[in-house]
Amino acid sequence: MVKVDGEVDLSNAAGLRQHLIQQVQQANYNIAVDLSGVEFMDSSGLAVLISGLRRTKEHDGSLVLISPTASVKRVLAITGLDKVFDIYDSVEKAAARSSSA
């Protein structure tokens, strides 16, 4: 699980990108990103999530989003990324979904 808080924008998206890359390099191909503490996300943050999803899928894994805030949900909906990512209200719901798949 990767917990993200505050804002994800041009000033700090590179740190999140690096963390996701490290997760994949450590053979963690199924990543849950907890967005419950994210107040704002711009296109830089979205690009990082897309890149992370691509990296996990290269290894037949997944990157799911957990509990995005209303503002992040809105950005995901506007960009159509709510149709690209699996989004769950809780870690438990994500785990239940993956165990039944």
trRosetta pair geometry for C-beta under 8 A, 3 or more apart (Angstrom, degrees):
i j d omega theta_ij theta_ji phi_ij phi_ji
1 31 7.8 141 -105 -165 25 62
1 32 4.9 -27 -110 74 73 103
1 33 7.8 156 -163 -92 58 22
1 34 5.9 33 -179 -22 106 111
1 66 7.6 -21 -141 15 104 151
1 91 6.6 -24 -100 -111 135 131
2 16 7.8 104 163 -150 136 87
2 19 6.3 127 -135 131 128 125
2 20 6.9 -24 -71 -83 168 77
2 23 6.9 -77 -61 -58 122 151
2 31 6.1 15 -5 -176 114 109
2 32 7.1 176 25 88 70 50
2 33 4.8 -21 70 -111 105 69
2 34 6.8 -171 88 20 47 76
3 34 4.6 -16 -110 61 64 121
3 37 7.0 42 176 23 91 127
4 8 6.2 5 174 -63 133 125
4 16 6.4 27 -110 -113 123 126
4 33 6.2 14 -6 -177 120 95
4 34 6.6 172 22 80 70 63
4 35 5.8 -7 62 -105 113 58
4 37 6.6 -171 100 66 49 94
4 38 5.4 14 112 -65 104 110
5 37 3.6 -31 -112 120 78 133
5 38 6.7 -145 -134 -71 21 54
6 12 7.9 19 97 62 125 160
6 37 6.9 7 -16 137 44 98
6 38 6.9 -16 67 -121 31 53
6 39 6.2 -38 -166 18 29 103
7 11 8.0 39 102 53 115 109
7 12 7.2 112 94 38 79 127
7 38 7.2 101 -109 -158 25 75
7 39 5.8 -48 -73 64 72 94
7 40 4.4 -5 -122 62 94 100
7 41 7.3 -180 -162 -75 58 44
8 12 6.6 -104 -131 84 48 100
8 13 5.8 83 178 -91 81 80
8 16 6.2 9 -136 -19 114 156
8 38 5.9 -22 -6 -140 108 123
8 40 7.2 -167 35 98 58 59
8 41 4.5 6 61 -115 104 84
8 42 7.3 -154 101 26 65 65
8 44 7.2 -152 145 91 76 89
8 45 3.3 90 121 -105 112 131
8 48 7.2 -113 176 41 124 138
9 12 6.5 58 54 34 61 82
9 13 6.4 -107 108 -38 15 100
9 40 6.7 -1 -51 115 111 106
9 41 7.2 -167 -67 -142 65 34
9 42 4.5 55 -122 16 82 118
9 44 5.7 80 -173 49 37 124
9 45 6.4 -38 -74 -33 33 106
10 13 6.2 -33 -112 8 22 116
10 42 6.6 -36 -27 74 78 138
10 44 4.5 159 -80 -36 56 158
12 15 5.2 -35 -174 24 75 117
12 16 6.9 72 135 -15 81 96
13 16 5.6 -56 -156 39 45 110
13 17 6.1 50 147 -25 73 104
13 42 8.0 -94 -55 64 131 90
13 44 3.9 -146 -18 142 160 108
13 45 5.3 -134 -105 -76 111 54
13 47 7.1 54 171 62 147 98
13 48 4.9 -157 -174 -38 99 133
14 17 5.4 -50 -146 35 35 116
14 18 6.3 36 155 -21 66 104
15 18 5.8 -53 -149 35 30 110
15 19 6.5 31 152 -19 63 105
16 19 5.6 -54 -149 35 33 113
16 20 6.4 31 154 -17 66 104
16 45 7.1 35 54 -129 156 75
16 48 5.0 65 98 162 112 157
17 20 6.0 -59 -152 37 29 108
17 21 6.4 31 151 -20 65 107
17 48 4.6 -115 -74 -128 84 104
17 51 6.4 13 -132 80 100 143
17 52 7.6 -142 -127 -56 56 94
18 21 5.5 -52 -147 35 33 114
18 22 6.4 36 153 -21 65 104
19 22 5.7 -52 -151 34 31 113
19 23 6.6 37 150 -24 63 101
20 23 5.5 -47 -151 29 36 116
20 24 6.7 31 153 -14 65 102
20 31 6.8 100 -136 162 87 173
20 48 6.8 145 11 172 143 93
20 51 7.3 120 94 99 143 94
20 52 3.9 -73 -176 -106 151 115
20 55 6.9 130 142 51 104 144
20 63 7.6 21 -147 -117 123 139
21 24 6.0 -59 -154 38 33 107
21 25 6.2 32 150 -19 67 109
21 55 6.9 -128 -106 -128 59 169
22 25 5.5 -55 -143 39 33 113
22 26 6.2 25 157 -13 66 108
23 26 6.0 -66 -152 42 27 105
23 28 4.2 -73 179 71 83 123
23 31 5.5 72 136 -94 151 130
24 27 7.7 44 -179 -80 36 16
24 28 6.6 -92 -79 65 30 69
24 29 6.6 67 -127 -96 73 60
24 31 7.8 -62 -63 -36 77 133
24 52 7.7 -168 -39 -146 122 69
24 55 4.7 -73 -78 147 165 122
24 56 6.3 -128 -98 -78 110 63
24 59 6.9 165 -154 3 98 141
24 61 7.9 -166 -117 46 90 152
27 59 7.9 -164 -141 -175 59 157
28 31 6.1 80 135 -75 103 91
29 56 5.2 132 -170 -150 64 79
29 59 4.2 -115 -121 100 133 125
29 60 6.9 34 155 72 146 58
29 61 2.8 -155 154 -65 90 143
29 62 7.7 70 140 17 75 46
30 56 6.9 110 -87 -163 31 128
30 61 4.8 -138 -62 -159 57 99
30 62 5.3 23 -127 48 76 81
30 63 7.9 -171 -155 -75 37 41
30 98 7.2 93 -166 -145 141 154
31 52 6.6 -83 73 169 146 119
31 56 5.9 -130 15 -83 103 142
31 61 7.2 59 -2 148 78 128
31 62 7.4 -155 37 98 60 53
31 63 4.8 -5 67 -114 100 78
31 64 7.5 179 93 26 52 63
32 63 7.8 170 -86 -159 24 50
32 64 5.2 -20 -112 68 71 95
32 65 7.9 147 -161 -104 62 11
32 66 5.2 42 175 -29 105 123
32 88 8.0 -43 -140 44 113 125
32 91 6.1 91 149 -120 162 87
32 94 5.7 114 -112 119 128 163
33 49 6.8 -126 47 -118 168 100
33 52 7.4 83 -51 106 137 159
33 63 6.5 26 -13 -179 111 94
33 64 7.2 -176 23 88 74 43
33 65 5.5 -30 69 -111 97 60
33 66 6.5 179 82 19 41 84
34 37 7.4 42 127 10 96 92
34 66 4.5 -35 -102 75 61 118
34 67 6.2 10 -154 48 74 107
34 91 7.3 -29 -85 -64 109 103
35 38 4.6 -41 -167 14 80 126
35 41 7.7 -28 -151 -46 125 142
35 65 5.7 -5 -2 -167 126 98
35 66 6.6 154 17 70 73 56
35 67 6.2 -173 63 87 68 64
35 68 4.2 5 88 -102 133 66
35 69 6.5 -117 135 -3 92 74
35 72 5.3 -128 155 110 136 171
36 66 7.0 -43 -32 117 96 85
36 67 3.8 1 -72 115 99 126
36 68 7.5 -114 -74 -94 44 14
36 69 6.6 109 -150 -58 34 80
37 69 7.8 -141 31 -45 1 119
38 41 5.7 21 163 -49 132 106
38 45 7.9 133 -158 -169 141 156
38 68 7.0 -35 54 -143 119 70
38 69 5.7 -150 73 8 71 116
38 71 7.8 -131 115 75 83 104
38 72 5.3 59 93 -58 121 138
39 69 6.7 -7 -103 53 32 168
39 71 6.7 31 177 48 42 146
40 71 6.2 -47 -95 128 51 144
41 45 3.9 -106 -160 80 94 152
41 46 6.5 112 146 -47 112 76
41 71 7.5 147 18 119 82 97
41 72 5.2 57 13 -112 127 92
41 75 5.7 -154 76 59 99 162
42 45 5.8 108 52 11 50 99
42 46 7.4 -100 119 -1 35 95
43 46 5.3 -51 -145 38 41 115
43 47 6.2 47 153 -25 69 102
44 47 5.7 -52 -151 32 30 113
44 48 6.7 33 150 -20 62 102
45 48 5.6 -51 -153 31 35 113
45 49 6.7 32 152 -16 65 103
46 49 5.8 -55 -152 36 35 110
46 50 6.3 34 151 -18 67 106
46 75 6.9 -132 -68 145 122 119
46 76 7.8 171 -113 -92 109 64
46 79 6.4 21 -146 67 155 176
46 81 6.4 -149 -151 -41 112 164
47 50 5.7 -54 -147 38 32 112
47 51 6.2 34 153 -20 65 107
48 51 5.7 -55 -147 38 30 113
48 52 6.3 32 153 -20 64 106
49 52 5.6 -53 -147 36 32 113
49 53 6.4 35 153 -21 65 104
49 63 7.0 178 -167 130 73 137
49 65 7.3 16 -151 -77 136 114
49 81 7.6 78 97 -179 130 145
49 85 7.1 -24 157 -79 124 140
50 53 5.6 -52 -150 34 32 113
50 54 6.4 34 152 -20 64 104
50 81 7.4 -97 -74 -124 99 125
50 84 7.5 -1 -110 131 88 151
51 54 5.7 -53 -149 35 32 113
51 55 6.4 32 153 -20 64 105
52 55 5.7 -54 -148 35 32 112
52 56 6.4 26 157 -15 66 105
52 63 4.9 116 124 -109 100 165
53 56 6.1 -58 -148 38 29 105
53 57 6.2 26 156 -18 65 111
53 62 7.7 -7 -139 -163 76 48
53 63 4.4 -119 -92 46 63 123
53 84 7.3 71 150 146 173 107
53 85 6.7 -113 -88 -96 142 87
54 57 5.9 -60 -146 38 28 110
54 58 6.7 40 153 -31 62 100
55 58 5.8 -47 -157 19 32 117
55 59 7.6 5 153 3 59 103
55 63 8.0 60 60 -40 83 132
56 59 6.2 -74 -165 47 39 97
56 61 3.7 -94 -180 89 89 108
56 62 5.6 -89 131 32 134 4
56 63 4.7 154 16 -37 148 91
57 60 7.2 34 -163 -92 42 19
57 61 6.6 -111 -71 61 28 61
57 62 7.2 54 -77 -94 72 46
57 63 8.0 -76 -34 3 82 92
62 86 6.8 2 179 25 128 129
62 98 7.6 -159 50 -107 146 120
63 85 7.3 -59 100 -130 83 99
64 85 6.8 132 -137 -180 44 90
64 86 4.5 -44 -119 82 98 101
64 87 7.1 173 -173 -87 80 27
64 88 6.1 26 160 2 125 109
64 94 5.2 150 112 -139 153 128
65 68 5.5 8 155 -44 124 109
65 76 7.7 -154 69 -96 172 154
65 85 5.1 42 -3 152 115 138
65 86 7.2 169 26 87 72 50
65 87 4.7 -19 71 -110 105 77
65 88 7.3 164 86 25 53 66
66 87 7.9 175 -81 -158 22 57
66 88 5.5 -22 -111 71 67 92
66 89 7.8 15 -161 122 65 10
66 90 6.7 33 -159 -158 103 14
66 91 5.7 13 -132 -71 149 65
66 94 6.1 -69 -90 -29 101 142
67 88 7.5 -30 -36 99 59 64
67 89 6.0 61 -85 -165 73 39
67 90 6.5 50 -55 -83 107 44
68 72 3.9 -121 -175 96 107 121
68 73 4.9 144 103 -59 115 74
68 76 6.5 51 123 -10 172 140
68 87 6.4 -47 5 -149 116 121
69 72 4.9 90 52 12 75 102
69 73 6.9 -133 97 -7 36 89
70 73 5.6 -52 -144 36 31 114
70 74 6.4 36 154 -25 63 104
71 74 5.6 -50 -152 30 32 115
71 75 6.8 30 152 -16 63 102
72 75 5.7 -52 -150 36 37 110
72 76 6.3 38 151 -19 67 105
73 76 5.6 -57 -148 39 31 112
73 77 6.2 30 154 -19 67 107
73 82 7.1 52 -160 -92 67 125
73 87 7.8 110 -113 -176 88 156
74 77 5.8 -56 -147 37 29 110
74 78 6.2 29 155 -20 65 107
75 78 5.8 -52 -142 36 30 111
75 79 6.3 14 162 -4 64 113
75 81 7.9 -6 124 42 73 123
76 79 6.3 -70 -147 47 25 100
76 81 4.6 -96 -150 77 73 97
76 82 4.3 101 135 -60 104 83
76 85 7.0 -72 -149 39 129 125
76 87 7.3 102 146 -73 164 147
77 80 7.7 35 -176 -72 28 27
77 82 4.9 10 -84 -11 58 140
80 83 5.6 -36 178 27 73 113
80 84 7.0 74 127 -21 75 103
81 84 4.8 -53 -149 35 57 117
81 85 5.9 28 160 -1 86 105
82 85 6.9 -58 -127 50 27 90
82 87 6.4 -38 -144 -7 75 144
86 94 7.4 118 126 -127 115 94
86 97 7.4 -176 177 118 135 151
88 91 7.5 115 104 -86 132 19
88 93 4.5 179 -168 91 115 108
88 94 4.0 -154 23 -62 165 87
88 97 6.8 -144 -92 5 130 139
89 93 5.5 53 51 19 80 153
90 93 4.7 99 57 4 82 98
90 94 7.1 -145 97 -2 47 85
91 94 5.6 -56 -152 38 35 112
91 95 6.2 34 152 -19 69 107
92 95 5.7 -54 -145 38 30 110
92 96 6.2 32 154 -20 65 106
93 96 5.6 -51 -144 36 32 113
93 97 6.3 34 155 -21 63 106
94 97 5.8 -56 -150 35 29 112
94 98 6.4 21 156 -14 65 108
95 98 5.9 -58 -144 40 30 105
95 99 6.2 25 159 -17 66 110
96 99 6.0 -59 -144 39 27 107
96 100 6.4 15 160 -12 63 112
97 100 6.2 -67 -149 40 26 103
97 101 6.6 34 152 -34 63 107
98 101 5.6 -47 -147 19 35 118
